[in-house]
Amino acid sequence: MSNTYYFKTQNPEIFDAVDAYFKEKKALSNACHALKNHFGADAVLFRSSIPTLVFGGLKFNPTKDDESWTKPDKNGTQFPRPIKSIKKAGKPAHQKLLDEWNELIPPKIDMSNAIKSMGLNWGDFIFGGSLLFFAYHEHVYIKTNKKPTQALTEILASEFYAEEALYDGADHDH
């Protein structure tokens, strides 16, 4: 069983890196929801593989059942099929769909800078590490089972969870 550590910091470099990550995450979410609305999907999924967060696909209800879309995967997500798999008569319309898709697909975001700024290494989280962090009122709060190399103030779990509750109930720029 691994220990859980709670930290906070007012280090401006850490705050700026974490704040930048959350602003990118909000932009990704907004772009994904625009994609969802454009194609009339019911849900948008994200995939996270440390250190990146990416658009994971669209979910339709009922599922799209035509040659332009893949069959739903195990998560129910669908993507436009490659142009080579479309019959000749449908290629112009499908190319238009692909062009719209490619124009709206958001880029992945990378949390490496935020993780590194905290004195952590994203590689530590591949096989069983845990990390939760947020920036609130000029502080960064961190919950992890790894010891950071950065000088951070260790806090009690109760302080972390109290601030997290305030953060969850607040309106954020990011």
Summary of the structure (lengths in Angstrom):
residues: 174
radius of gyration: 20.2
end to end distance: 33.8
largest distance: 64.8
contacts: 475
relative contact order: 0.22
helix: 41%
strand: 23%
